[in-house]
Amino acid sequence: MTITQLKYVLAVAEHQNFTIASEHCFVTQPTLSMQIQKLEEALETKIFNRNKKPIQLTEIGKKIVEQAKIIVDESNRINDIVDQQKGYIGGDFKLGIIPTIMPTLLPIFLKSFIKKYPKINLKIEELTTEEIIKKLSEGHIDVAIAATPLENENIKERVLYYEPFVGFVPPEHRLHAVETLDVENLNIDDILLLEDGHCFKENILNLCSAIGKKNQNFQLQSGSFNTLIKLTKEGLGMTLLPYLQTLDLNNDDKKYLKEFKAPAPAREVSIIYHKSHLKVHLIEALKNLIDGLIRGVITFNDVKIISPIQQKKGA
């Protein structure tokens, strides 16, 4: 039994196809198939049911895959130990960031990170929270930045900052005259929201649900904050923005902003990674750099954290 054979098994289990798995492993399909067959012969059991389309794991194969993930992770950890001992901070590092955080946070730290750690090959993907959890679990990304808490026992969370919600209210709206917003005065029916798949939408729904004003008949949903801002200025309703999103608004648009009374509703933004702790020294480097930079931009403490997890109806 070899680590390489186990990696091939994991690839086939994921893609359910020998040809696709071989492409991802950068070997020929016959080589991959032969190595898996050798492993099955050594174990005297079948890992895959090749008669199924797509290929399925056998019952014993499912248990083998679970253990193979642990073994492969632990083997990768040896490289981490060696790199840490050498003080080496480099290599491939895959980062996922949710869409409502990437445009505002990435410009704050990316240039500094590249300059400070030139040996790190940083690969960044914009992913939904659901995609992030899946890719962290499958080992396709090393770390992510997302709204928390996620209540996932396999995911570790370390808070980076708390980001308050800010109202964007047009002059004709009923709340434009108030100096500061009160959560109790919000009405989900006149709040423009991001479309499904954005956890910031769930933040807003959970906020309104907490005051008993959750309704599924939304006036309008859009894919970006910029579109929501434009529609708000057309008088189609108000919207809520994350604080960092408001910093780049022009002076005319900033006149639409309304802060909340303390404690302001806010989202918790964290660096998250799988409990297996792979590439922990790179994760630590990223967190420390963001911590140092973000303190000069956002320093809110008197906030009330709103969950990004979709609440069950009636909850």
Long-range contacts (C-beta under 8 A, 24 or more apart in sequence): 1-39, 1-42, 1-43, 2-35, 3-71, 3-72, 3-75, 4-35, 5-35, 5-36, 5-38, 5-39, 6-39, 6-68, 6-71, 6-72, 7-72, 8-32, 8-35, 8-36, 9-36, 9-39, 9-47, 9-64, 9-65, 9-68, 10-65, 10-68, 10-69, 10-72, 12-36, 12-48, 12-55, 13-48, 13-57, 13-61, 13-65, 14-138, 16-54, 16-55, 16-56, 17-54, 17-55, 18-55, 69-139, 73-139, 73-276, 73-278, 76-278, 77-276, 77-277, 77-278, 80-278, 80-279, 80-280, 80-281, 83-281, 84-280, 84-281, 88-119, 89-117, 89-119, 89-120, 89-281, 89-282, 89-285, 90-117, 90-119, 90-120, 90-121, 91-119, 91-120, 91-121, 91-282, 92-121, 92-123, 93-120, 93-121, 93-122, 93-123, 93-142, 93-143, 93-279, 93-282, 93-286, 94-123, 94-125, 94-140, 94-141, 94-142, 94-143, 95-122, 95-123, 95-124, 95-125, 95-141, 95-142, 95-143, 95-144, 95-145, 95-286, 96-124, 96-125, 96-126, 96-127, 96-131, 96-132, 96-135, 96-136, 96-141, 96-143, 96-144, 96-145, 96-146, 97-124, 97-125, 97-126, 97-127, 97-144, 97-145, 97-146, 98-126, 98-127, 98-128, 98-129, 98-132, 98-144, 98-145, 98-146, 98-147, 98-198, 98-199, 99-126, 99-128, 99-198, 100-147, 100-194, 100-198, 100-199, 100-200, 100-225, 100-242, 100-245, 101-145, 101-146, 101-147, 101-242, 101-269, 102-126, 103-245, 104-242, 104-244, 104-245, 104-247, 104-248, 105-145, 105-244, 105-269, 105-290, 105-294, 108-290, 108-293, 108-294, 108-297, 109-289, 109-290, 109-293, 109-294, 112-289, 112-293, 113-286, 113-289, 116-289, 117-285, 120-282, 120-285, 128-197, 128-198, 128-199, 129-199, 129-308, 130-197, 132-272, 136-272, 136-273, 136-274, 137-274, 139-274, 139-278, 142-273, 142-278, 142-279, 142-282, 142-283, 143-271, 143-272, 143-273, 143-279, 143-282, 143-283, 143-286, 144-271, 144-272, 144-273, 145-269, 145-270, 145-271, 145-272, 146-199, 146-269, 146-270, 146-272, 146-308, 147-199, 147-200, 147-203, 147-267, 147-268, 147-269, 147-270, 147-308, 148-268, 148-269, 148-270, 148-272, 148-308, 149-268, 149-305, 149-307, 149-309, 150-272, 150-308, 150-309, 151-309, 153-275, 154-274, 154-275, 155-272, 155-273, 155-274, 155-275, 156-272, 156-273, 156-274, 156-275, 156-277, 157-270, 157-271, 157-272, 158-270, 158-271, 158-272, 158-287, 159-268, 159-269, 159-270, 160-269, 160-270, 160-271, 160-287, 160-290, 160-291, 160-294, 161-269, 161-294, 161-298, 161-300, 162-266, 162-267, 162-268, 162-269, 162-298, 162-300, 162-301, 162-303, 162-305, 163-242, 163-243, 163-244, 163-266, 163-267, 163-269, 163-298, 163-300, 164-242, 164-243, 164-259, 164-260, 164-264, 164-265, 164-266, 164-300, 164-303, 165-203, 165-204, 165-207, 165-240, 165-241, 165-242, 165-243, 165-260, 165-264, 165-265, 165-266, 165-267, 165-306, 166-240, 166-241, 166-242, 166-243, 166-245, 166-246, 166-257, 166-258, 166-259, 166-260, 167-238, 167-239, 167-240, 167-241, 167-257, 167-258, 167-259, 167-260, 168-228, 168-229, 168-232, 168-238, 168-239, 168-240, 168-241, 168-246, 168-253, 168-256, 168-257, 168-258, 169-232, 169-238, 169-256, 169-257, 169-258, 170-232, 170-233, 170-235, 170-238, 170-256, 172-235, 173-235, 173-237, 173-238, 175-238, 175-258, 176-258, 178-258, 179-258, 180-258, 180-259, 180-260, 180-261, 181-258, 181-259, 181-260, 181-261, 182-260, 182-261, 183-207, 183-210, 183-211, 183-260, 183-261, 183-265, 184-211, 186-211, 186-213, 187-213, 188-213, 188-214, 188-215, 188-218, 189-215, 189-217, 189-218, 189-219, 190-219, 190-237, 190-238, 191-237, 191-238, 191-239, 191-240, 192-219, 192-220, 192-221, 192-222, 192-228, 192-231, 192-232, 192-236, 192-237, 192-238, 192-239, 193-218, 193-220, 193-221, 193-222, 193-228, 193-239, 194-221, 194-222, 194-223, 194-224, 194-225, 194-228, 195-221, 195-222, 195-223, 196-221, 199-308, 200-242, 200-267, 200-308, 202-307, 202-308, 202-309, 202-310, 202-311, 203-265, 203-267, 203-306, 203-307, 203-308, 204-240, 205-310, 205-311, 206-306, 206-307, 206-308, 206-309, 206-310, 206-311, 207-265, 207-306, 209-311, 209-315, 210-306, 229-253, 232-256, 242-267, 243-298, 243-300, 244-297, 244-298, 247-297, 262-302, 262-303, 263-302, 263-303, 263-304, 264-300, 264-302, 264-303, 264-304, 265-303, 265-304, 265-306, 266-300, 266-303, 266-304, 266-305, 266-306, 267-305, 267-306, 267-308, 268-305
